[in-house]
Amino acid sequence: MALLTANDLSILLVEPSAMQLKLIMRHLNEEGVHKIDGVSSGKEALALISKYPPDLVITAMYLPDMTANELIETVIQDHPELNLSYMLISSEKGHAALEPVRQAGVIAILPKPFDHKDLQRAIRATLDIIDPEEITLESYDVSELNLLVVDDSLTSRNHIMRIFSTMGIQHIDDAENGRKALDKINENHYDLIVTDLNMPEMDGHELVQYIRNDMGNDAIPIMILTTENNEARLGQVEQAGVSAILNKPFEPNTIREMLFRLLDS
C-alpha cells in the first residue's frame, strides 16, 4: 500500500480571523495540503465534522462561541466513533488554559506566529497516526506486548491507547489513577506501564515509588507522559526510578523511539 502524503490529508481549519485563516492556509498549501475547509466558529466546525469528518482539526483557542477545549469535548461526546487528530494554533501561554487541550490529546500546540518547521512536524505526526508504521522490536513480539495506560482523563487515555495500538500493540489495559493501576498490576503481567503524573488518589510519582520500593520491581519500564513543567518535581520522579518522561503533546515517532530504547536496550 502506498504511503499517505500531505496531499491526501483532509483538514478542517477553525479560525475567527480571516487574515489568520488565509495565512495558515497558505502555510498548509506550501506543505502540499490542499483539501482544507475553513470556518470561523465552533458551530460551523461541528456541522462540517458531522457531515464530512476531516483527518485533522486545526483550531484557534478562542472561538466566537466556544473554546478549543469545548469544541474537542463536543466532538468526542457527539461522535465517539471518530478518531480525529487535533492541533492548536494560539497565542495563549497560560498553563491553566492550555492544560485541558494538552490532556485532550492534541498532536501539537503552535504559537502565533508559528515556525513553519513546527507545522511540518505536526503534519508528519498526523500522517503517522493515520497511516502508521508498526514497530518491530528484536526482544519482543509487539503483538504479544502487555501495556497498562494510567491517566485520570478518559480522553487522554483513549488518545494514548490509540497511538500505541497503531504501532501494533494489541493488549492494552487502562486505569484512571495509580490506586486502580496497582490492582491491575497485582493481577496481571505488564511489559510496559505508561502513566500520567498528576492524578487523584495516587499520582504517577507515588505509583512509581510503590512499584520500585514496595513491590521491589526494578525491571518493568515505566514511562510518564505529562504536562508538568516543575523541574524540581520532575527531578523527584526521575529519582524515584521512572524509565522515561515525555511531555504532552507528544509525537508518535517520539514514542516509537522511546520504545526501542526501553524495550530493546
Secondary structure, DSSP 8 states (H G I E B T S, - for coil): -----GGG-EEEEE-S-HHHHHHHHHHHHHTT--EEEEESSHHHHHHHHHHS--SEEEE-SB-SS-BHHHHHHHHHHH-TT---EEEEE-S---HHHHHHHHHTT-SEEE-SS--HHHHHHHHHHHHHHHS------SS--GGG-EEEEE-S-HHHHHHHHHHHHHTT--EEEEESSHHHHHHHHHHS--SEEEE-SS-SSS-HHHHHHIIIIIS---SS-EEEEE----HHHHHHHHHHT-SEEEESS--HHHHHHHHHHHH--
